[in-house]
Amino acid sequence: MMPSAQVLKDATLFFSCSTPNLATVILAMDFINDKFTVHAHDWTLSPAIKASLELQKKTLNQYYLLMDASEVYHVAMGM
């Protein structure tokens, strides 16, 4: 299984067990981003997998941008 696939599977299983709150989602997104970054710089992986990880990071960054624009996020973070 690709490294990112396992991380995403774990996140899916975690969130399917309960209703997540915003803080949990933010922590999970940060964890996923960290794992994608580590695996994207792993020299043992093929260039195709590393390119896929970079694309996944770009997608995740789009979610970060949407979250930054959310009023709920700003209220939750005390901004």
mmCIF file of the N, C-alpha and C atoms, coordinates in Angstrom:
data_MODEL
# 
_entry.id   MODEL 
# 
loop_
_atom_site.group_PDB 
_atom_site.id 
_atom_site.type_symbol 
_atom_site.label_atom_id 
_atom_site.label_alt_id 
_atom_site.label_comp_id 
_atom_site.label_asym_id 
_atom_site.label_entity_id 
_atom_site.label_seq_id 
_atom_site.pdbx_PDB_ins_code 
_atom_site.Cartn_x 
_atom_site.Cartn_y 
_atom_site.Cartn_z 
_atom_site.occupancy 
_atom_site.B_iso_or_equiv 
_atom_site.pdbx_formal_charge 
_atom_site.auth_seq_id 
_atom_site.auth_comp_id 
_atom_site.auth_asym_id 
_atom_site.auth_atom_id 
_atom_site.pdbx_PDB_model_num 
ATOM 1   N N  . MET A 1 1  ? 0.850   -1.180 0.000  1.00 0.00 ? 1  MET A N  1 
ATOM 2   C CA . MET A 1 1  ? 0.000   0.000  0.000  1.00 0.00 ? 1  MET A CA 1 
ATOM 3   C C  . MET A 1 1  ? 0.891   1.239  0.000  1.00 0.00 ? 1  MET A C  1 
ATOM 4   N N  . MET A 1 2  ? 0.523   2.215  -0.811 1.00 0.00 ? 2  MET A N  1 
ATOM 5   C CA . MET A 1 2  ? 1.290   3.464  -0.845 1.00 0.00 ? 2  MET A CA 1 
ATOM 6   C C  . MET A 1 2  ? 1.273   4.108  0.533  1.00 0.00 ? 2  MET A C  1 
ATOM 7   N N  . PRO A 1 3  ? 2.348   4.809  0.893  1.00 0.00 ? 3  PRO A N  1 
ATOM 8   C CA . PRO A 1 3  ? 2.403   5.458  2.217  1.00 0.00 ? 3  PRO A CA 1 
ATOM 9   C C  . PRO A 1 3  ? 1.228   6.392  2.468  1.00 0.00 ? 3  PRO A C  1 
ATOM 10  N N  . SER A 1 4  ? 0.860   7.174  1.472  1.00 0.00 ? 4  SER A N  1 
ATOM 11  C CA . SER A 1 4  ? -0.241  8.120  1.673  1.00 0.00 ? 4  SER A CA 1 
ATOM 12  C C  . SER A 1 4  ? -1.570  7.407  1.794  1.00 0.00 ? 4  SER A C  1 
ATOM 13  N N  . ALA A 1 5  ? -1.711  6.270  1.129  1.00 0.00 ? 5  ALA A N  1 
ATOM 14  C CA . ALA A 1 5  ? -2.969  5.531  1.193  1.00 0.00 ? 5  ALA A CA 1 
ATOM 15  C C  . ALA A 1 5  ? -3.228  5.040  2.610  1.00 0.00 ? 5  ALA A C  1 
ATOM 16  N N  . GLN A 1 6  ? -2.192  4.580  3.296  1.00 0.00 ? 6  GLN A N  1 
ATOM 17  C CA . GLN A 1 6  ? -2.356  4.108  4.667  1.00 0.00 ? 6  GLN A CA 1 
ATOM 18  C C  . GLN A 1 6  ? -2.734  5.254  5.599  1.00 0.00 ? 6  GLN A C  1 
ATOM 19  N N  . VAL A 1 7  ? -2.115  6.407  5.417  1.00 0.00 ? 7  VAL A N  1 
ATOM 20  C CA . VAL A 1 7  ? -2.432  7.574  6.243  1.00 0.00 ? 7  VAL A CA 1 
ATOM 21  C C  . VAL A 1 7  ? -3.883  7.984  6.037  1.00 0.00 ? 7  VAL A C  1 
ATOM 22  N N  . LEU A 1 8  ? -4.323  8.023  4.791  1.00 0.00 ? 8  LEU A N  1 
ATOM 23  C CA . LEU A 1 8  ? -5.703  8.406  4.494  1.00 0.00 ? 8  LEU A CA 1 
ATOM 24  C C  . LEU A 1 8  ? -6.698  7.352  4.986  1.00 0.00 ? 8  LEU A C  1 
ATOM 25  N N  . LYS A 1 9  ? -6.326  6.075  4.888  1.00 0.00 ? 9  LYS A N  1 
ATOM 26  C CA . LYS A 1 9  ? -7.188  5.010  5.395  1.00 0.00 ? 9  LYS A CA 1 
ATOM 27  C C  . LYS A 1 9  ? -7.349  5.143  6.906  1.00 0.00 ? 9  LYS A C  1 
ATOM 28  N N  . ASP A 1 10 ? -6.236  5.369  7.607  1.00 0.00 ? 10 ASP A N  1 
ATOM 29  C CA . ASP A 1 10 ? -6.295  5.539  9.059  1.00 0.00 ? 10 ASP A CA 1 
ATOM 30  C C  . ASP A 1 10 ? -7.180  6.724  9.452  1.00 0.00 ? 10 ASP A C  1 
ATOM 31  N N  . ALA A 1 11 ? -7.056  7.829  8.735  1.00 0.00 ? 11 ALA A N  1 
ATOM 32  C CA . ALA A 1 11 ? -7.877  9.012  9.025  1.00 0.00 ? 11 ALA A CA 1 
ATOM 33  C C  . ALA A 1 11 ? -9.351  8.716  8.779  1.00 0.00 ? 11 ALA A C  1 
ATOM 34  N N  . THR A 1 12 ? -9.647  8.013  7.702  1.00 0.00 ? 12 THR A N  1 
ATOM 35  C CA . THR A 1 12 ? -11.032 7.660  7.398  1.00 0.00 ? 12 THR A CA 1 
ATOM 36  C C  . THR A 1 12 ? -11.627 6.778  8.488  1.00 0.00 ? 12 THR A C  1 
ATOM 37  N N  . LEU A 1 13 ? -10.869 5.769  8.910  1.00 0.00 ? 13 LEU A N  1 
ATOM 38  C CA . LEU A 1 13 ? -11.353 4.887  9.975  1.00 0.00 ? 13 LEU A CA 1 
ATOM 39  C C  . LEU A 1 13 ? -11.541 5.648  11.283 1.00 0.00 ? 13 LEU A C  1 
ATOM 40  N N  . PHE A 1 14 ? -10.621 6.542  11.594 1.00 0.00 ? 14 PHE A N  1 
ATOM 41  C CA . PHE A 1 14 ? -10.712 7.328  12.822 1.00 0.00 ? 14 PHE A CA 1 
ATOM 42  C C  . PHE A 1 14 ? -11.974 8.182  12.829 1.00 0.00 ? 14 PHE A C  1 
ATOM 43  N N  . PHE A 1 15 ? -12.232 8.881  11.737 1.00 0.00 ? 15 PHE A N  1 
ATOM 44  C CA . PHE A 1 15 ? -13.383 9.779  11.689 1.00 0.00 ? 15 PHE A CA 1 
ATOM 45  C C  . PHE A 1 15 ? -14.705 9.045  11.495 1.00 0.00 ? 15 PHE A C  1 
ATOM 46  N N  . SER A 1 16 ? -14.663 7.811  11.021 1.00 0.00 ? 16 SER A N  1 
ATOM 47  C CA . SER A 1 16 ? -15.909 7.066  10.864 1.00 0.00 ? 16 SER A CA 1 
ATOM 48  C C  . SER A 1 16 ? -16.411 6.513  12.196 1.00 0.00 ? 16 SER A C  1 
ATOM 49  N N  . CYS A 1 17 ? -15.564 6.525  13.221 1.00 0.00 ? 17 CYS A N  1 
ATOM 50  C CA . CYS A 1 17 ? -15.956 6.007  14.536 1.00 0.00 ? 17 CYS A CA 1 
ATOM 51  C C  . CYS A 1 17 ? -16.710 7.023  15.377 1.00 0.00 ? 17 CYS A C  1 
ATOM 52  N N  . SER A 1 18 ? -16.575 8.296  15.070 1.00 0.00 ? 18 SER A N  1 
ATOM 53  C CA . SER A 1 18 ? -17.261 9.315  15.863 1.00 0.00 ? 18 SER A CA 1 
ATOM 54  C C  . SER A 1 18 ? -17.423 10.589 15.032 1.00 0.00 ? 18 SER A C  1 
ATOM 55  N N  . THR A 1 19 ? -18.145 11.532 15.605 1.00 0.00 ? 19 THR A N  1 
ATOM 56  C CA . THR A 1 19 ? -18.319 12.823 14.956 1.00 0.00 ? 19 THR A CA 1 
ATOM 57  C C  . THR A 1 19 ? -17.149 13.723 15.348 1.00 0.00 ? 19 THR A C  1 
ATOM 58  N N  . PRO A 1 20 ? -16.334 14.112 14.398 1.00 0.00 ? 20 PRO A N  1 
ATOM 59  C CA . PRO A 1 20 ? -15.149 14.911 14.738 1.00 0.00 ? 20 PRO A CA 1 
ATOM 60  C C  . PRO A 1 20 ? -15.508 16.365 15.028 1.00 0.00 ? 20 PRO A C  1 
ATOM 61  N N  . ASN A 1 21 ? -14.720 16.990 15.889 1.00 0.00 ? 21 ASN A N  1 
ATOM 62  C CA . ASN A 1 21 ? -14.858 18.431 16.077 1.00 0.00 ? 21 ASN A CA 1 
ATOM 63  C C  . ASN A 1 21 ? -13.766 19.114 15.261 1.00 0.00 ? 21 ASN A C  1 
ATOM 64  N N  . LEU A 1 22 ? -13.852 20.406 15.165 1.00 0.00 ? 22 LEU A N  1 
ATOM 65  C CA . LEU A 1 22 ? -12.933 21.155 14.312 1.00 0.00 ? 22 LEU A CA 1 
ATOM 66  C C  . LEU A 1 22 ? -11.475 20.973 14.742 1.00 0.00 ? 22 LEU A C  1 
ATOM 67  N N  . ALA A 1 23 ? -11.226 20.973 16.030 1.00 0.00 ? 23 ALA A N  1 
ATOM 68  C CA . ALA A 1 23 ? -9.844  20.815 16.511 1.00 0.00 ? 23 ALA A CA 1 
ATOM 69  C C  . ALA A 1 23 ? -9.267  19.466 16.094 1.00 0.00 ? 23 ALA A C  1 
ATOM 70  N N  . THR A 1 24 ? -10.077 18.424 16.139 1.00 0.00 ? 24 THR A N  1 
ATOM 71  C CA . THR A 1 24 ? -9.616  17.095 15.731 1.00 0.00 ? 24 THR A CA 1 
ATOM 72  C C  . THR A 1 24 ? -9.304  17.065 14.242 1.00 0.00 ? 24 THR A C  1 
ATOM 73  N N  . VAL A 1 25 ? -10.143 17.712 13.454 1.00 0.00 ? 25 VAL A N  1 
ATOM 74  C CA . VAL A 1 25 ? -9.931  17.747 12.009 1.00 0.00 ? 25 VAL A CA 1 
ATOM 75  C C  . VAL A 1 25 ? -8.636  18.488 11.685 1.00 0.00 ? 25 VAL A C  1 
ATOM 76  N N  . ILE A 1 26 ? -8.395  19.602 12.358 1.00 0.00 ? 26 ILE A N  1 
ATOM 77  C CA . ILE A 1 26 ? -7.173  20.375 12.109 1.00 0.00 ? 26 ILE A CA 1 
ATOM 78  C C  . ILE A 1 26 ? -5.940  19.557 12.463 1.00 0.00 ? 26 ILE A C  1 
ATOM 79  N N  . LEU A 1 27 ? -5.976  18.873 13.599 1.00 0.00 ? 27 LEU A N  1 
ATOM 80  C CA . LEU A 1 27 ? -4.845  18.028 13.987 1.00 0.00 ? 27 LEU A CA 1 
ATOM 81  C C  . LEU A 1 27 ? -4.615  16.900 12.977 1.00 0.00 ? 27 LEU A C  1 
ATOM 82  N N  . ALA A 1 28 ? -5.698  16.304 12.501 1.00 0.00 ? 28 ALA A N  1 
ATOM 83  C CA . ALA A 1 28 ? -5.579  15.231 11.514 1.00 0.00 ? 28 ALA A CA 1 
ATOM 84  C C  . ALA A 1 28 ? -4.997  15.761 10.201 1.00 0.00 ? 28 ALA A C  1 
ATOM 85  N N  . MET A 1 29 ? -5.452  16.931 9.777  1.00 0.00 ? 29 MET A N  1 
ATOM 86  C CA . MET A 1 29 ? -4.910  17.525 8.547  1.00 0.00 ? 29 MET A CA 1 
ATOM 87  C C  . MET A 1 29 ? -3.417  17.820 8.694  1.00 0.00 ? 29 MET A C  1 
ATOM 88  N N  . ASP A 1 30 ? -3.018  18.319 9.850  1.00 0.00 ? 30 ASP A N  1 
ATOM 89  C CA . ASP A 1 30 ? -1.599  18.587 10.087 1.00 0.00 ? 30 ASP A CA 1 
ATOM 90  C C  . ASP A 1 30 ? -0.786  17.294 10.065 1.00 0.00 ? 30 ASP A C  1 
ATOM 91  N N  . PHE A 1 31 ? -1.334  16.237 10.675 1.00 0.00 ? 31 PHE A N  1 
ATOM 92  C CA . PHE A 1 31 ? -0.652  14.943 10.688 1.00 0.00 ? 31 PHE A CA 1 
ATOM 93  C C  . PHE A 1 31 ? -0.495  14.406 9.271  1.00 0.00 ? 31 PHE A C  1 
ATOM 94  N N  . ILE A 1 32 ? -1.584  14.463 8.492  1.00 0.00 ? 32 ILE A N  1 
ATOM 95  C CA . ILE A 1 32 ? -1.535  13.986 7.104  1.00 0.00 ? 32 ILE A CA 1 
ATOM 96  C C  . ILE A 1 32 ? -0.521  14.792 6.303  1.00 0.00 ? 32 ILE A C  1 
ATOM 97  N N  . ASN A 1 33 ? -0.522  16.102 6.471  1.00 0.00 ? 33 ASN A N  1 
ATOM 98  C CA . ASN A 1 33 ? 0.427   16.953 5.764  1.00 0.00 ? 33 ASN A CA 1 
ATOM 99  C C  . ASN A 1 33 ? 1.874   16.583 6.121  1.00 0.00 ? 33 ASN A C  1 
ATOM 100 N N  . ASP A 1 34 ? 2.126   16.347 7.403  1.00 0.00 ? 34 ASP A N  1 
ATOM 101 C CA . ASP A 1 34 ? 3.474   15.960 7.836  1.00 0.00 ? 34 ASP A CA 1 
ATOM 102 C C  . ASP A 1 34 ? 3.898   14.638 7.199  1.00 0.00 ? 34 ASP A C  1 
ATOM 103 N N  . LYS A 1 35 ? 3.000   13.666 7.186  1.00 0.00 ? 35 LYS A N  1 
ATOM 104 C CA . LYS A 1 35 ? 3.321   12.362 6.592  1.00 0.00 ? 35 LYS A CA 1 
ATOM 105 C C  . LYS A 1 35 ? 3.565   12.484 5.090  1.00 0.00 ? 35 LYS A C  1 
ATOM 106 N N  . PHE A 1 36 ? 2.732   13.268 4.403  1.00 0.00 ? 36 PHE A N  1 
ATOM 107 C CA . PHE A 1 36 ? 2.940   13.470 2.965  1.00 0.00 ? 36 PHE A CA 1 
ATOM 108 C C  . PHE A 1 36 ? 4.305   14.101 2.705  1.00 0.00 ? 36 PHE A C  1 
ATOM 109 N N  . THR A 1 37 ? 4.690   15.061 3.534  1.00 0.00 ? 37 THR A N  1 
ATOM 110 C CA . THR A 1 37 ? 5.975   15.737 3.361  1.00 0.00 ? 37 THR A CA 1 
ATOM 111 C C  . THR A 1 37 ? 7.133   14.762 3.551  1.00 0.00 ? 37 THR A C  1 
ATOM 112 N N  . VAL A 1 38 ? 7.056   13.961 4.598  1.00 0.00 ? 38 VAL A N  1 
ATOM 113 C CA . VAL A 1 38 ? 8.118   12.978 4.864  1.00 0.00 ? 38 VAL A CA 1 
ATOM 114 C C  . VAL A 1 38 ? 8.244   12.005 3.706  1.00 0.00 ? 38 VAL A C  1 
ATOM 115 N N  . HIS A 1 39 ? 7.115   11.464 3.249  1.00 0.00 ? 39 HIS A N  1 
ATOM 116 C CA . HIS A 1 39 ? 7.158   10.472 2.175  1.00 0.00 ? 39 HIS A CA 1 
ATOM 117 C C  . HIS A 1 39 ? 7.546   11.096 0.835  1.00 0.00 ? 39 HIS A C  1 
ATOM 118 N N  . ALA A 1 40 ? 7.202   12.353 0.613  1.00 0.00 ? 40 ALA A N  1 
ATOM 119 C CA . ALA A 1 40 ? 7.558   13.017 -0.650 1.00 0.00 ? 40 ALA A CA 1 
ATOM 120 C C  . ALA A 1 40 ? 9.068   13.201 -0.775 1.00 0.00 ? 40 ALA A C  1 
ATOM 121 N N  . HIS A 1 41 ? 9.773   13.203 0.360  1.00 0.00 ? 41 HIS A N  1 
ATOM 122 C CA . HIS A 1 41 ? 11.225  13.358 0.341  1.00 0.00 ? 41 HIS A CA 1 
ATOM 123 C C  . HIS A 1 41 ? 11.964  12.040 0.578  1.00 0.00 ? 41 HIS A C  1 
ATOM 124 N N  . ASP A 1 42 ? 11.239  10.930 0.533  1.00 0.00 ? 42 ASP A N  1 
ATOM 125 C CA . ASP A 1 42 ? 11.837  9.607  0.727  1.00 0.00 ? 42 ASP A CA 1 
ATOM 126 C C  . ASP A 1 42 ? 12.478  9.156  -0.576 1.00 0.00 ? 42 ASP A C  1 
ATOM 127 N N  . TRP A 1 43 ? 13.789  9.048  -0.579 1.00 0.00 ? 43 TRP A N  1 
ATOM 128 C CA . TRP A 1 43 ? 14.510  8.730  -1.811 1.00 0.00 ? 43 TRP A CA 1 
ATOM 129 C C  . TRP A 1 43 ? 14.277  7.300  -2.272 1.00 0.00 ? 43 TRP A C  1 
ATOM 130 N N  . THR A 1 44 ? 13.710  6.435  -1.418 1.00 0.00 ? 44 THR A N  1 
ATOM 131 C CA . THR A 1 44 ? 13.473  5.045  -1.813 1.00 0.00 ? 44 THR A CA 1 
ATOM 132 C C  . THR A 1 44 ? 12.188  4.889  -2.634 1.00 0.00 ? 44 THR A C  1 
ATOM 133 N N  . LEU A 1 45 ? 11.352  5.911  -2.642 1.00 0.00 ? 45 LEU A N  1 
ATOM 134 C CA . LEU A 1 45 ? 10.109  5.829  -3.399 1.00 0.00 ? 45 LEU A CA 1 
ATOM 135 C C  . LEU A 1 45 ? 10.336  6.251  -4.847 1.00 0.00 ? 45 LEU A C  1 
ATOM 136 N N  . SER A 1 46 ? 9.500   5.725  -5.719 1.00 0.00 ? 46 SER A N  1 
ATOM 137 C CA . SER A 1 46 ? 9.638   6.057  -7.142 1.00 0.00 ? 46 SER A CA 1 
ATOM 138 C C  . SER A 1 46 ? 9.243   7.512  -7.377 1.00 0.00 ? 46 SER A C  1 
ATOM 139 N N  . PRO A 1 47 ? 9.774   8.105  -8.441 1.00 0.00 ? 47 PRO A N  1 
ATOM 140 C CA . PRO A 1 47 ? 9.409   9.490  -8.772 1.00 0.00 ? 47 PRO A CA 1 
ATOM 141 C C  . PRO A 1 47 ? 7.909   9.677  -8.990 1.00 0.00 ? 47 PRO A C  1 
ATOM 142 N N  . ALA A 1 48 ? 7.231   8.664  -9.520 1.00 0.00 ? 48 ALA A N  1 
ATOM 143 C CA . ALA A 1 48 ? 5.787   8.771  -9.750 1.00 0.00 ? 48 ALA A CA 1 
ATOM 144 C C  . ALA A 1 48 ? 5.031   8.887  -8.430 1.00 0.00 ? 48 ALA A C  1 
ATOM 145 N N  . ILE A 1 49 ? 5.415   8.101  -7.444 1.00 0.00 ? 49 ILE A N  1 
ATOM 146 C CA . ILE A 1 49 ? 4.759   8.167  -6.130 1.00 0.00 ? 49 ILE A CA 1 
ATOM 147 C C  . ILE A 1 49 ? 5.051   9.503  -5.464 1.00 0.00 ? 49 ILE A C  1 
ATOM 148 N N  . LYS A 1 50 ? 6.291   9.959  -5.581 1.00 0.00 ? 50 LYS A N  1 
ATOM 149 C CA . LYS A 1 50 ? 6.645   11.252 -4.985 1.00 0.00 ? 50 LYS A CA 1 
ATOM 150 C C  . LYS A 1 50 ? 5.874   12.388 -5.643 1.00 0.00 ? 50 LYS A C  1 
ATOM 151 N N  . ALA A 1 51 ? 5.686   12.323 -6.963 1.00 0.00 ? 51 ALA A N  1 
ATOM 152 C CA . ALA A 1 51 ? 4.894   13.337 -7.666 1.00 0.00 ? 51 ALA A CA 1 
ATOM 153 C C  . ALA A 1 51 ? 3.437   13.282 -7.213 1.00 0.00 ? 51 ALA A C  1 
ATOM 154 N N  . SER A 1 52 ? 2.918   12.068 -7.010 1.00 0.00 ? 52 SER A N  1 
ATOM 155 C CA . SER A 1 52 ? 1.558   11.919 -6.517 1.00 0.00 ? 52 SER A CA 1 
ATOM 156 C C  . SER A 1 52 ? 1.399   12.529 -5.134 1.00 0.00 ? 52 SER A C  1 
ATOM 157 N N  . LEU A 1 53 ? 2.385   12.344 -4.280 1.00 0.00 ? 53 LEU A N  1 
ATOM 158 C CA . LEU A 1 53 ? 2.343   12.923 -2.937 1.00 0.00 ? 53 LEU A CA 1 
ATOM 159 C C  . LEU A 1 53 ? 2.338   14.450 -3.001 1.00 0.00 ? 53 LEU A C  1 
ATOM 160 N N  . GLU A 1 54 ? 3.111   15.009 -3.907 1.00 0.00 ? 54 GLU A N  1 
ATOM 161 C CA . GLU A 1 54 ? 3.123   16.469 -4.060 1.00 0.00 ? 54 GLU A CA 1 
ATOM 162 C C  . GLU A 1 54 ? 1.753   16.984 -4.505 1.00 0.00 ? 54 GLU A C  1 
ATOM 163 N N  . LEU A 1 55 ? 1.096   16.245 -5.401 1.00 0.00 ? 55 LEU A N  1 
ATOM 164 C CA . LEU A 1 55 ? -0.253  16.637 -5.830 1.00 0.00 ? 55 LEU A CA 1 
ATOM 165 C C  . LEU A 1 55 ? -1.243  16.524 -4.679 1.00 0.00 ? 55 LEU A C  1 
ATOM 166 N N  . GLN A 1 56 ? -1.087  15.496 -3.863 1.00 0.00 ? 56 GLN A N  1 
ATOM 167 C CA . GLN A 1 56 ? -1.965  15.343 -2.701 1.00 0.00 ? 56 GLN A CA 1 
ATOM 168 C C  . GLN A 1 56 ? -1.749  16.479 -1.716 1.00 0.00 ? 56 GLN A C  1 
ATOM 169 N N  . LYS A 1 57 ? -0.505  16.916 -1.562 1.00 0.00 ? 57 LYS A N  1 
ATOM 170 C CA . LYS A 1 57 ? -0.218  18.053 -0.680 1.00 0.00 ? 57 LYS A CA 1 
ATOM 171 C C  . LYS A 1 57 ? -0.874  19.329 -1.216 1.00 0.00 ? 57 LYS A C  1 
ATOM 172 N N  . LYS A 1 58 ? -0.865  19.507 -2.537 1.00 0.00 ? 58 LYS A N  1 
ATOM 173 C CA . LYS A 1 58 ? -1.514  20.682 -3.124 1.00 0.00 ? 58 LYS A CA 1 
ATOM 174 C C  . LYS A 1 58 ? -3.009  20.656 -2.870 1.00 0.00 ? 58 LYS A C  1 
ATOM 175 N N  . THR A 1 59 ? -3.613  19.483 -2.980 1.00 0.00 ? 59 THR A N  1 
ATOM 176 C CA . THR A 1 59 ? -5.040  19.351 -2.686 1.00 0.00 ? 59 THR A CA 1 
ATOM 177 C C  . THR A 1 59 ? -5.314  19.665 -1.225 1.00 0.00 ? 59 THR A C  1 
ATOM 178 N N  . LEU A 1 60 ? -4.492  19.146 -0.334 1.00 0.00 ? 60 LEU A N  1 
ATOM 179 C CA . LEU A 1 60 ? -4.654  19.412 1.091  1.00 0.00 ? 60 LEU A CA 1 
ATOM 180 C C  . LEU A 1 60 ? -4.505  20.904 1.379  1.00 0.00 ? 60 LEU A C  1 
ATOM 181 N N  . ASN A 1 61 ? -3.592  21.571 0.682  1.00 0.00 ? 61 ASN A N  1 
ATOM 182 C CA . ASN A 1 61 ? -3.418  23.012 0.863  1.00 0.00 ? 61 ASN A CA 1 
ATOM 183 C C  . ASN A 1 61 ? -4.669  23.782 0.440  1.00 0.00 ? 61 ASN A C  1 
ATOM 184 N N  . GLN A 1 62 ? -5.398  23.276 -0.552 1.00 0.00 ? 62 GLN A N  1 
ATOM 185 C CA . GLN A 1 62 ? -6.658  23.916 -0.942 1.00 0.00 ? 62 GLN A CA 1 
ATOM 186 C C  . GLN A 1 62 ? -7.677  23.825 0.197  1.00 0.00 ? 62 GLN A C  1 
ATOM 187 N N  . TYR A 1 63 ? -7.680  22.699 0.896  1.00 0.00 ? 63 TYR A N  1 
ATOM 188 C CA . TYR A 1 63 ? -8.569  22.558 2.059  1.00 0.00 ? 63 TYR A CA 1 
ATOM 189 C C  . TYR A 1 63 ? -8.157  23.515 3.174  1.00 0.00 ? 63 TYR A C  1 
ATOM 190 N N  . TYR A 1 64 ? -6.849  23.697 3.361  1.00 0.00 ? 64 TYR A N  1 
ATOM 191 C CA . TYR A 1 64 ? -6.376  24.665 4.355  1.00 0.00 ? 64 TYR A CA 1 
ATOM 192 C C  . TYR A 1 64 ? -6.867  26.076 4.002  1.00 0.00 ? 64 TYR A C  1 
ATOM 193 N N  . LEU A 1 65 ? -6.797  26.440 2.722  1.00 0.00 ? 65 LEU A N  1 
ATOM 194 C CA . LEU A 1 65 ? -7.261  27.754 2.298  1.00 0.00 ? 65 LEU A CA 1 
ATOM 195 C C  . LEU A 1 65 ? -8.757  27.933 2.542  1.00 0.00 ? 65 LEU A C  1 
ATOM 196 N N  . LEU A 1 66 ? -9.525  26.901 2.255  1.00 0.00 ? 66 LEU A N  1 
ATOM 197 C CA . LEU A 1 66 ? -10.969 26.977 2.502  1.00 0.00 ? 66 LEU A CA 1 
ATOM 198 C C  . LEU A 1 66 ? -11.264 27.086 3.993  1.00 0.00 ? 66 LEU A C  1 
ATOM 199 N N  . MET A 1 67 ? -10.501 26.375 4.782  1.00 0.00 ? 67 MET A N  1 
ATOM 200 C CA . MET A 1 67 ? -10.694 26.434 6.224  1.00 0.00 ? 67 MET A CA 1 
ATOM 201 C C  . MET A 1 67 ? -10.336 27.816 6.753  1.00 0.00 ? 67 MET A C  1 
ATOM 202 N N  . ASP A 1 68 ? -9.278  28.414 6.249  1.00 0.00 ? 68 ASP A N  1 
ATOM 203 C CA . ASP A 1 68 ? -8.886  29.760 6.668  1.00 0.00 ? 68 ASP A CA 1 
ATOM 204 C C  . ASP A 1 68 ? -9.967  30.793 6.365  1.00 0.00 ? 68 ASP A C  1 
ATOM 205 N N  . ALA A 1 69 ? -10.754 30.548 5.332  1.00 0.00 ? 69 ALA A N  1 
ATOM 206 C CA . ALA A 1 69 ? -11.818 31.480 4.959  1.00 0.00 ? 69 ALA A CA 1 
ATOM 207 C C  . ALA A 1 69 ? -13.102 31.250 5.753  1.00 0.00 ? 69 ALA A C  1 
ATOM 208 N N  . SER A 1 70 ? -13.134 30.197 6.548  1.00 0.00 ? 70 SER A N  1 
ATOM 209 C CA . SER A 1 70 ? -14.340 29.834 7.290  1.00 0.00 ? 70 SER A CA 1 
ATOM 210 C C  . SER A 1 70 ? -14.480 30.640 8.586  1.00 0.00 ? 70 SER A C  1 
ATOM 211 N N  . GLU A 1 71 ? -15.665 31.179 8.804  1.00 0.00 ? 71 GLU A N  1 
ATOM 212 C CA . GLU A 1 71 ? -15.922 31.905 10.048 1.00 0.00 ? 71 GLU A CA 1 
ATOM 213 C C  . GLU A 1 71 ? -15.872 30.968 11.249 1.00 0.00 ? 71 GLU A C  1 
ATOM 214 N N  . VAL A 1 72 ? -16.340 29.742 11.075 1.00 0.00 ? 72 VAL A N  1 
ATOM 215 C CA . VAL A 1 72 ? -16.329 28.766 12.164 1.00 0.00 ? 72 VAL A CA 1 
ATOM 216 C C  . VAL A 1 72 ? -14.900 28.499 12.621 1.00 0.00 ? 72 VAL A C  1 
ATOM 217 N N  . TYR A 1 73 ? -13.984 28.408 11.681 1.00 0.00 ? 73 TYR A N  1 
ATOM 218 C CA . TYR A 1 73 ? -12.580 28.191 12.007 1.00 0.00 ? 73 TYR A CA 1 
ATOM 219 C C  . TYR A 1 73 ? -12.052 29.348 12.857 1.00 0.00 ? 73 TYR A C  1 
ATOM 220 N N  . HIS A 1 74 ? -12.364 30.570 12.457 1.00 0.00 ? 74 HIS A N  1 
ATOM 221 C CA . HIS A 1 74 ? -11.870 31.734 13.192 1.00 0.00 ? 74 HIS A CA 1 
ATOM 222 C C  . HIS A 1 74 ? -12.463 31.819 14.594 1.00 0.00 ? 74 HIS A C  1 
ATOM 223 N N  . VAL A 1 75 ? -13.727 31.448 14.732 1.00 0.00 ? 75 VAL A N  1 
ATOM 224 C CA . VAL A 1 75 ? -14.351 31.428 16.050 1.00 0.00 ? 75 VAL A CA 1 
ATOM 225 C C  . VAL A 1 75 ? -13.693 30.347 16.925 1.00 0.00 ? 75 VAL A C  1 
ATOM 226 N N  . ALA A 1 76 ? -13.487 29.176 16.337 1.00 0.00 ? 76 ALA A N  1 
ATOM 227 C CA . ALA A 1 76 ? -12.897 28.062 17.090 1.00 0.00 ? 76 ALA A CA 1 
ATOM 228 C C  . ALA A 1 76 ? -11.459 28.381 17.528 1.00 0.00 ? 76 ALA A C  1 
ATOM 229 N N  . MET A 1 77 ? -10.750 29.124 16.712 1.00 0.00 ? 77 MET A N  1 
ATOM 230 C CA . MET A 1 77 ? -9.363  29.430 17.028 1.00 0.00 ? 77 MET A CA 1 
ATOM 231 C C  . MET A 1 77 ? -9.248  30.717 17.863 1.00 0.00 ? 77 MET A C  1 
ATOM 232 N N  . GLY A 1 78 ? -10.381 31.362 18.144 1.00 0.00 ? 78 GLY A N  1 
ATOM 233 C CA . GLY A 1 78 ? -10.370 32.565 18.968 1.00 0.00 ? 78 GLY A CA 1 
ATOM 234 C C  . GLY A 1 78 ? -9.822  33.780 18.265 1.00 0.00 ? 78 GLY A C  1 
ATOM 235 N N  . MET A 1 79 ? -10.028 33.855 16.958 1.00 0.00 ? 79 MET A N  1 
ATOM 236 C CA . MET A 1 79 ? -9.501  34.977 16.173 1.00 0.00 ? 79 MET A CA 1 
ATOM 237 C C  . MET A 1 79 ? -10.502 36.091 16.067 1.00 0.00 ? 79 MET A C  1 
# 
